[in-house]
Amino acid sequence: MPPAILFGLVLATLYGSGFHLVFGRRLWQWPIFWIAAVIGFFGGYAAGELLGLDVLRLGVLPLAACSVGSALVLAVAWFFSTPTLGQPRSISDEEP
């Protein structure tokens, strides 16, 4: 495995785990946040390469673009995986 991919996976794992540590409410959200961080990281890499963004480049990885991509996808994952406060969990939780 190329070192850039391995380093990218390590950083994405740190991003996903740190995001879950701060914003996660349930244990089942951790794999969602990890997958979101990996997808966002490498999506940010692709966008950074296509747009020619060279901010904070470490080797072949444009860290700024990768980090922004990871943060955006993590925010979307958080929005769709966090239960809404004040809403009943299921129909059986509602009072008659």
Number of C-alpha atoms within 10 A of each C-alpha: 5 6 10 13 13 11 12 18 18 13 19 26 20 15 22 25 18 15 19 21 11 8 14 18 14 11 9 10 17 18 14 16 29 24 18 25 31 25 19 23 32 21 19 25 25 17 16 21 15 9 10 11 15 15 12 12 13 11 9 12 23 22 22 19 27 27 20 17 24 28 21 16 21 26 16 12 18 20 11 10 16 13 13 10 7 6 9 12 11 7 7 8 9 9 6 4
